[in-house]
């Protein structure tokens, strides 16, 4: 009996590096060249005969009217587009990036093809998200820099590999008795942190899961409520007596900073935050709350009171083995710039007060 090769967690990290450098990779024999980081010269080397089809997500395909509503219900599913004679590198770039739709009217018609390697193709779209790239590739070229498997990507995202790295006292505005604890994985460059406020008193801690938001947390963006929520959470935890703020390096609900800004550009064209993410080809929420659960376990906490309006956070912790004894609402007033965003969270993603 033959056995599948053991997953290699660091292989996915090397593949991410290759994609970001514009080098081709292979997943289970499916060779891929990321459109975003490539150029016409690299495409010619990868595909000298000009036959490589284009792999996109069903979310993007639905925008191009190449997938029906049932197919597009999961925007992460792979769709293969035939390489038409007019589909050069510039055309593929316009095909890949919906934020260019108004500036670059798309040519056509496009024809979708059967996906011969659906598992590898789906894994490629997932790897693009990890790399912070648009989920769009030329496929079936030559000379991959590295070959990996979907299992390698699974291992890369395995939250159980997270470990506690170090801790130190960190007085912060609103909680001068705070301690910061850093966590890291052997594979990912994203270091997550926890802010411990107060001292354990026998009750489950009040916990806030806060996903990194550079624009809101550091730059004071008014398009979201992230910055005010972060500060309000610290004050609420302090007032409760003790608790933990988890700062998760999952920018843009897990799609990365650049793709989040692309979603902002789509919002400027009139799309709400849900439709912007799916038009880019990503899930509505791609965050992994198993990371938060592992951080809590490493801190010795498997029962928490959760400060959130998001039922997905409650479900995510419970699925990872952390009991949520109470959901504590966490809401702030809207401003003229984020009122639609907050309404979308309430009406389309089930956020509750």
C-alpha positions, -999 to +999 in steps of 0.1 A: +000+000+000+013+035-009+009+063+015+005+100+008+036+120+016+037+137+050+027+174+048+056+199+049+045+230+067+074+251+055+068+242+018+037+264+017+057+293+031+083+288+003+055+287-023+040+319-010+075+335-013+077+322-049+043+336-058+051+370-044+083+371-065+065+362-097+078+327-100+057+297-111+048+269-086+030+236-089+003+221-066+000+183-072+012+187-107-009+218-116+016+245-126+006+280-118+018+316-124+002+343-103-012+370-126-007+398-101+031+394-097+039+383-132+044+403-165+043+396-202+079+383-203+075+358-175+042+346-190+061+340-223+087+319-204+059+300-185+037+295-216+057+299-248+029+285-269+002+309-255-022+282-245-023+285-207-059+289-194-067+313-166-078+301-132-101+325-112-126+321-084-163+316-088-169+349-071-150+367-099-166+344-125-201+354-114-191+390-120-182+380-155-215+360-159-196+328-162-211+310-131-246+306-120-258+317-086-254+282-072-218+279-084-210+314-070-225+307-036-190+297-026-167+324-040-136+303-033-145+276-058-122+274-089-133+284-124-111+278-155-113+303-184-102+292-219-072+311-234-088+330-262-065+346-289-072+381-275-064+371-239-029+385-235-013+395-203-030+429-201-063+412-207-057+386-180-048+414-155-082+431-163-099+397-160-083+391-126-089+424-109-125+437-105-113+471-093-102+477-129-136+469-145-146+505-149-112+517-161-106+487-184-138+474-200-134+436-203-131+419-237-149+387-245-167+365-249-152+342-222-157+304-222-153+284-190-137+249-192-140+218-169-115+220-140-093+189-144-076+192-110-103+207-087-086+200-054-053+215-066-071+245-082-090+252-050-058+250-030-042+275-054-069+300-047-065+295-010-027+300-013-033+333-031-053+345-001-025+335+022+000+353+000-023+384-001-026+382-038-055+383-062-069+347-067-060+345-104-034+323-122-022+312-156-021+274-154-004+244-171+029+261-179+064+249-172+094+251-149+078+255-114+101+268-087+086+245-061+059+218-060+036+214-030+004+196-021-029+208-006-018+190+026+012+214+028-012+243+028-033+227+055-002+223+077+008+259+071-026+271+084-027+246+113-035+268+143-023+241+167+013+248+157+010+282+174+032+286+204+037+312+232+069+331+224+073+357+251+055+381+275+062+414+292+044+442+312+029+468+289+009+497+304-016+510+278-040+538+277-070+526+297-052+497+314-019+505+330-017+470+346-017+452+313+007+424+302+014+416+265+020+380+253+033+372+219+025+340+199+041+327+167+040+298+144+070+280+128+056+288+094+038+322+094+055+356+097+023+369+114+029+372+152-004+374+171-005+390+205-027+390+236-032+418+261-040+405+296-057+431+317-062+427+355-058+395+374-077+362+373-105+362+399-121+328+394-146+340+367-142+333+330-123+363+315-140+389+293-124+383+259-123+404+228-112+390+195-098+420+175-086+415+140-057+437+128-069+468+110-040+491+100-064+517+085-086+518+116-063+510+145-033+531+134-045+557+108-079+565+124-100+555+094-137+564+096-147+538+071-150+511+098-154+510+136-122+491+143-102+517+161-129+528+184-139+492+191-103+484+201-101+512+226-136+505+239-127+468+244-097+477+265-119+499+287-147+473+290-122+446+300-106+469+326-141+477+340-150+440+342-121+433+365-101+410+343-099+398+308-079+393+276-078+412+243-066+390+214-050+410+186-052+387+155-030+394+125-059+387+101-062+420+082-093+426+061-111+396+075-083+374+065-076+386+029-047+409+037-041+446+035-037+451-002-069+431-010-088+450+017-078+482+000-090+467-033-123+460-016-124+497-005-120+507-041-150+485-050-169+501-022-162+535-038-179+521-069-210+514-049-206+478-036-210+470+000-183+452+020-198+417+014-201+421-024-167+437-026-151+407-010-169+382-031-163+401-064-126+399-055-131+361-052-128+357-015-151+344+012-172+370+031-150+362+061-118+343+057-105+345+093-095+315+113-108+318+148-090+285+157-059+308+161-077+327+188-088+295+205-052+282+205-040+314+221-066+311+249-057+275+255-020+284+258-031+310+283-049+284+303-084+297+295-110+273+280-141+292+292-147+328+283-172+356+282-170+369+247-172+406+239-187+406+204-217+412+182-205+385+157-220+351+161-193+336+139-167+344+166-188+325+191-192+295+168-155+296+159-143+294+195-168+267+203-158+246+173-122+248+185-130+237+220-133+269+239-167+274+257-184+307+255-204+311+287-218+345+277-219+368+247-215+404+258-226+430+232-201+455+219-215+483+199-205+519+192-223+548+174-220+551+137-205+580+118-214+593+084-186+573+068-193+539+083-231+538+087-235+517+056-207+493+067-223+488+101-257+482+085-242+456+061-227+438+091-261+438+108-282+429+077-259+406+057-235+389+082-258+385+112-241+408+136-263+413+167-266+438+195 
